[in-house]
Amino acid sequence: MSIQSAAANHHPSQENSKAVAMLPDLERTSWEQLRAAAEQKDDQPEASGFKTMTVATCTSRGADARMVVLRRVDIDHKYVWFYSDARAEKVLQLEAFPQASLLFWDSNRHVQLRLTVETRLHTDDYVADDHWEKLGVAGRKAYLSEQKPGTEQPHPYPGVPDHLVNNLPSIEESEAGRKNFAVIECRVLAMEYLQLSRQGHTRACFQYEPESKMSWLAP
Ligand SMILES: Cc1cc2nc3c(=O)[nH]c(=O)nc-3n(C[C@H](O)[C@H](O)[C@H](O)COP(=O)(O)O)c2cc1C
């Protein structure tokens, strides 16, 4: 029986200690699925739903949200990373309000993960340099926009110089994107797991800060 369905089938008469013992497995599996998604290449056919996520931020005018790609996961230290144009609205929002919520949905496993995070921005430092060095020219192309993201344009603007619309930049050309590249490091304070099932949903919370704690929740 899978961890997920075992939890979903949990019967009230079962010993409580058995259910509690399964929590660490569920937590480990969820993190491993996140890491596998981050390491997945774009051209792999069976894309995990965890490869992209919604990042919800706070602003002085309320809430905001958008999709991003999950780039790296550190299971041992409970960190995840994503990238953005340093001039983008989300980066300005995170500068003012570092707290964010990362929302994942894997439609194959029927699992939602909700991560409560504290973010740290990296632009002109060795962390950003390290991620930039490992990014191929196709990834770097996204940072070559001459126009600040979100600014009004007189006509549809593809976000790259005209000659690169149907081409990849050379490595040398791609370096122009480095100044626009931001790495958003997310320290995970808590992870909430929800699996939907006709037999009954499974919901659990894994808290890392201020103290470590894991518990089942009513769905
Ligand atoms: C599937 C998908 C993946 C995306 N990945 C990223 C990403 O990794 N980084 C990013 O900055 N924007 C990404 N975007 C674009 C953002 O959702 C958003 O439209 C853009 O970054 C502007 O957001 P902002 O104004 O809140 O900064 C992605 C959009 C989609 C639909």
PDBQT file of the ligand as one rigid body, heavy atoms in Angstrom, charges set to zero:
ROOT
HETATM    1  C1  LIG A 301       4.389  27.689 -16.493  1.00  0.00    +0.000 C 
HETATM    2  C2  LIG A 301       4.987  29.055 -16.193  1.00  0.00    +0.000 A 
HETATM    3  C3  LIG A 301       6.262  29.120 -15.672  1.00  0.00    +0.000 A 
HETATM    4  C4  LIG A 301       6.826  30.354 -15.374  1.00  0.00    +0.000 A 
HETATM    5  N1  LIG A 301       8.088  30.398 -14.807  1.00  0.00    +0.000 NA
HETATM    6  C5  LIG A 301       8.590  31.588 -14.408  1.00  0.00    +0.000 A 
HETATM    7  C6  LIG A 301       9.819  31.630 -13.668  1.00  0.00    +0.000 A 
HETATM    8  O1  LIG A 301      10.466  30.612 -13.392  1.00  0.00    +0.000 OA
HETATM    9  N2  LIG A 301      10.266  32.848 -13.262  1.00  0.00    +0.000 N 
HETATM   10  C7  LIG A 301       9.565  33.997 -13.524  1.00  0.00    +0.000 A 
HETATM   11  O2  LIG A 301      10.032  35.068 -13.130  1.00  0.00    +0.000 OA
HETATM   12  N3  LIG A 301       8.411  33.992 -14.229  1.00  0.00    +0.000 NA
HETATM   13  C8  LIG A 301       7.889  32.823 -14.643  1.00  0.00    +0.000 A 
HETATM   14  N4  LIG A 301       6.686  32.778 -15.318  1.00  0.00    +0.000 N 
HETATM   15  C9  LIG A 301       5.998  34.057 -15.590  1.00  0.00    +0.000 C 
HETATM   16  C10 LIG A 301       5.286  34.563 -14.324  1.00  0.00    +0.000 C 
HETATM   17  O3  LIG A 301       4.178  33.714 -14.025  1.00  0.00    +0.000 OA
HETATM   18  C11 LIG A 301       4.808  36.014 -14.416  1.00  0.00    +0.000 C 
HETATM   19  O4  LIG A 301       3.875  36.173 -15.453  1.00  0.00    +0.000 OA
HETATM   20  C12 LIG A 301       5.955  37.009 -14.667  1.00  0.00    +0.000 C 
HETATM   21  O5  LIG A 301       7.148  36.583 -14.045  1.00  0.00    +0.000 OA
HETATM   22  C13 LIG A 301       5.582  38.387 -14.106  1.00  0.00    +0.000 C 
HETATM   23  O6  LIG A 301       5.263  38.265 -12.742  1.00  0.00    +0.000 OA
HETATM   24  P1  LIG A 301       5.461  39.474 -11.697  1.00  0.00    +0.000 P 
HETATM   25  O7  LIG A 301       4.928  40.717 -12.383  1.00  0.00    +0.000 OA
HETATM   26  O8  LIG A 301       4.668  39.108 -10.508  1.00  0.00    +0.000 OA
HETATM   27  O9  LIG A 301       6.920  39.614 -11.412  1.00  0.00    +0.000 OA
HETATM   28  C14 LIG A 301       6.102  31.555 -15.624  1.00  0.00    +0.000 A 
HETATM   29  C15 LIG A 301       4.814  31.469 -16.156  1.00  0.00    +0.000 A 
HETATM   30  C16 LIG A 301       4.271  30.242 -16.433  1.00  0.00    +0.000 A 
HETATM   31  C17 LIG A 301       2.880  30.189 -17.011  1.00  0.00    +0.000 C 
ENDROOT
TORSDOF 0
